[in-house]
Amino acid sequence: MMFKMRKRDMKCACGGIATYHEELKFNTYDIDGWVCKNCGETFYNPEKAERILLFNKLKKAKYHLRLS
């Protein structure tokens, strides 16, 4: 099948076209990314996914503070 690629779409490794979606779930957060209709693989926006992973890492860290 021949699909016309839109500006925000990208080519998947399987040979299909991954279409852009604005609301995908990533660790209970909504971020944008691409989903391939052919194989079902999801590609998240790397900048936003990295920010969420850093935020989760900071939430798990234990801080020992002393107020003076």
C-alpha positions in Angstrom: 0.0 0.0 0.0 1.2 3.5 -0.8 0.6 6.1 1.9 1.2 9.8 1.5 3.5 11.0 4.3 2.4 14.1 6.1 4.8 16.6 7.5 4.9 15.2 11.0 4.9 11.5 10.1 8.1 9.5 10.1 9.2 6.2 8.5 9.2 3.1 10.8 11.9 0.4 10.8 9.3 -2.1 9.5 8.8 -0.1 6.4 5.5 1.4 7.4 4.7 5.0 8.3 4.4 6.1 11.9 1.7 8.8 12.3 2.0 11.6 14.8 -0.2 11.6 18.0 -0.4 14.4 20.5 -1.5 12.4 23.5 0.3 9.1 24.2 0.7 7.7 27.7 4.3 7.5 29.1 4.7 6.7 32.8 1.2 8.1 33.6 2.0 11.4 31.7 0.7 12.5 28.3 3.4 13.3 25.8 3.5 13.4 22.0 5.0 10.8 19.7 4.4 8.5 16.8 2.6 5.2 16.4 3.2 2.8 13.5 0.0 1.4 12.1 1.8 -1.5 10.5 3.6 -3.0 13.4 2.2 -1.1 16.4 5.5 0.2 17.6 5.4 3.5 19.6 8.0 6.2 19.4 7.9 8.9 22.1 9.2 12.4 21.8 12.8 11.9 23.2 13.1 15.4 24.8 9.9 15.1 26.7 10.4 11.4 27.6 13.9 12.3 29.0 12.4 15.1 31.1 9.8 12.7 32.6 12.5 10.1 33.4 14.6 12.7 35.2 11.6 13.9 37.1 10.8 10.3 38.3 14.5 9.9 39.3 14.4 13.0 41.4 11.1 12.0 43.0 12.7 8.7 44.2 15.9 10.3 45.5 16.2 10.8 49.3 17.5 14.1 50.4 19.1 14.7 53.8 18.8 18.4 54.6 19.7 20.4 57.7 18.1 23.7 58.3 20.3 26.2 60.2 
